């Protein structure tokens, strides 16, 4: 029977894919894992695109920041790949990895304080 007063208990993991603070944290974690396993970063990118338009304004800045982090890192990685033939590309890969990690840490700190990203369109940190 269905009781209108009965609320089903929440399961662990419910709400992680909704446009919320938890989803942004999940995307940032996927980006960190994506430094080692590329597919995790792609999953984070898809989640960011799916939820950006449905989120609150301050969370939209985090989704934009995450999306731009992915695409800029992919660009830097492609340039680094080409430069590996000149033996300087390895440094480019390291610099790109550090850049991604720093941007993710900045994003995590701000989302935990419920703050928007000041300039989500920035290429810098």
N, C-alpha and C positions, 0 to 999 in steps of 0.2 A: 504494500500500500504506500501511497505517497502522502507524506505529512507536510503541509505547507510551512510548518514551523521548524522542520528538520533541515539542518545545514549539513551537507556531506563534509566529513573531515578533509582537511587539506592534505594532499600527499606531498612528500618531499619532491621538490622540483617544479611544483605547480607555479606558474607565473614567470618562469625564467625566460620564456620567449615572448612575453607581453612587453610592450614598450614601457619599461620601468627602469628604475635604478639597477635592479638585479640583472636585467638584460644587458645594460651597458657594461657592468662589471664582467659579465660572462664574455662579452665581445672583447674586452681588454685582455682577459685571460687567454682567450683563443688566439689573440694576436701574439702573446708571449709564446704560446705553444707553437704558433705558426713560424716562429724563428727557426724551429727545428723540423716541424712537420707542416709543409706548405698548405695542405688541405685544411688544417685548422683555421688558418688565416682567411681562407676563402669562405669557410662557413661563417666566420665572424663578419666578413664583408656582406654576405647575403642577409644575415640577421640585421645588420645595421641598415641596409637598404629597405628591408621589409618594415622596420619599425620607425624610421626617421619621421615620416609624415604623420604618424599617429601619436607621437610623444608630446609631452609638455615642452614649452619653449626652452627651458634651461637644459632639458635632456636632448633637444634637437641639436644644440651646439656640440654635445658629446658625440652624437651619431655622425655629424658632419666631420668632426675632428677624426673620428675613427675611419671613416670612409677615405678621407684625404690621406691619412697615415698609410693606409694600404696601398693606394695608387702611387703615391710618391715613393714609397719603399720599393714597389715593383719597378718603377722607372729607374731608381738608383741601382737596383740589383741588375737590371738589364745593362745599364752603362758599365757597371762593375764587371759583368760577364764579358763584355766586349774588351774591356781593359785588361782582363786576365791574360790575354795574348801578349800584352806588353809587360806583364808581371806586376802591374800596380793595382790590378783589379781586386786582389785579395784584401788590400787595405780598404778598398771601397766597400767590399762586403762587410768587413768588420765595422767600418764607420756607419754603414746603413743599419746593421744590427744594434749598435749602441744608440743610434738616433731613434729607432723604433722603441727600444726598451725605455728610453727617457720619456718619449711622448706618452707611452702607456702608463708609466709611473705618474706623470703629471696628471693625466686623465683620471687615474684611480684616486689620487689624492683629492682632486676637485669633486669628483662624483661622491666620494665619501663625506665631503663637507657640504653636499647639496649646492655646489657652486657651478655656474656655467663656465664654459671655456671662453675666455675674453675675446680671442680672435680665432675662431675655428677654421678660417680660411688660410691661416698662416702656414708657410713652409718650415718655419723655425719651430723651436721648442716652446 
